Amino acid sequence: MAGLGPGPAVPVWLAEDDLGCIICQGLLDCPATLPCGHSFCRHCLESLWDARGAGDRWACPTCREVAAQQPRLQKNTLLQDLADKYRRAALEVEAGPDSAPRPGPGPSPAPRPGRRRSLQRVEVQKSITEVGQELTELGERLVDIVRSLQSQRPLSESGPDNELSILGKTFSSGVDLSMASPKLVTSDAAAGKIKDILHDLEEIQEKLRENFSWKEAPEAQTQGELLEALSSSSCPLSDQSRPALRRASQFAQWAINPTFNLKSLSCSLEVSRDFHTVTVSPRLQPYRLSCERFSTSQVLCSQALSSGKHYWEVDTRNCSHWAVGVASWEMSRDQVLGRTTDSCCVEWKGTNQLSAWHMVKETVLGSDRPGVVGIWLNLEEGKLAFYSVDNQEKLLYECTISASSPLHPAFWLYGLHPGNHLIIKQVKV
């Protein structure tokens, strides 16, 4: 069989997490691959094993597969080469297009800590910033144009149709209104329409300022999130097409306010002081080892729901990969949500696929990502339902349940992107 030739280079987008070590949360350095297939920095793995007790000393930190004796750790040269290439490429991106590439095949210094970002995301973030600035400037110009048009001297020989025609031409051509004809008319009807247009443009301008506050925007904002911001910022010109504000949920009277349980919290996660936000930590936390703690990036809430009706909402907009649902406290701590008979969830894979997991079976729901998920648990009728509640309630999935033990709100943040977080929202009554 012929060997591989030096074919054309194929661009492949990689994030640092694709070549990362979940122990140190950095790029792989002298990577070693265990028999189960998972790879880590060799010194990180050795340090972790040295700190463990004899029971699971040689266990894989990801899948928890235990070896009978200490595996022989050898350097994975392929992964090392990929990590070195990523380091060089990341430095070139940070330095900008004018900088010269670093010569030589050897490893380059790692990017600054905390900048866990794909090369593709760097380019997208730059274009998003430029688009935001241009849209904001355009909004300001349009407002100035309409205000100038509104102040023009009314004359009798023109009608509303002519005025709106001039307005349309002005918008499309970008003509300075100081050069426009002084015979522009402002009849009562046209003046009212212009006033409405001005009001709508001012609202658009304000929304643009809010959504493109780049100094406060997180670096992890994706292109999809930009499109969501733009769609929510657009302000139609007629009352009939204005989106209605979201009303209180039909389940509001059964709303609960769950809080995260620290005993079940994975060492890769952190919880806010009010116990309503769970975040992927940039490094493993030194929590006390316990059989109640998840080995994967999951957490349960303290509230045990055994009867009645219950409803809560989860803001997922700041997490790229997530699953939310319910599970019993007895759920195996080395399993993941939805893959057990005592858990159920909806899951966003981060690859434009929303799925539901029930009784260890996956149901693909579509490619629309819900920003806020409402969970309706009716234990009186044995029903569990998930809703998208961004603007209005839309049923995503419903199933029957027969819980032999109390159920707890359950959460899974996978992908291990530091800073990704889920928020238990206060339900509007």
Buried (B, 14 or more C-beta within 10 A) or exposed (E): EEEEEEEEEEEEEBBBBBBBBBBBBBBBBBBBBBEBEBBBBBBBBBEBBEEEEEEBBBBBBBBBBEEEEEBEBEEBEEBBEBBBBBBBBBBBBEEEEEEEEBEEEEBBEBBEEEEBBBBBBBEBBEEBEEEBEEBBEBBBEBBEBBBBBBEBEBEEEBEBEBBBEBBEEBBEEEEEBEEBEEBBBBBEEBBEBBEEBBEBBBBBBEBBBEBBEEEEBEEBBBEEBBEBBBEBBEBEEEEEEEEEEEEEBEBEEBBBBBBBBBBBBBBBBBBEEEBBBBBBBBBBEEBEEEEEBBBBBBBBBBBEBEEEBBBBBBBBBBBBBBBBBBBBBEBEBEBBBBBBEBBBBBBBBBEEBBBBBBEEEEEEBEEEBBBBBBBBBBBEEEBBBBBBBBBEBEEBBBBEBEBEEBBBBBBBBBBBBBBBBBBBBEBEE
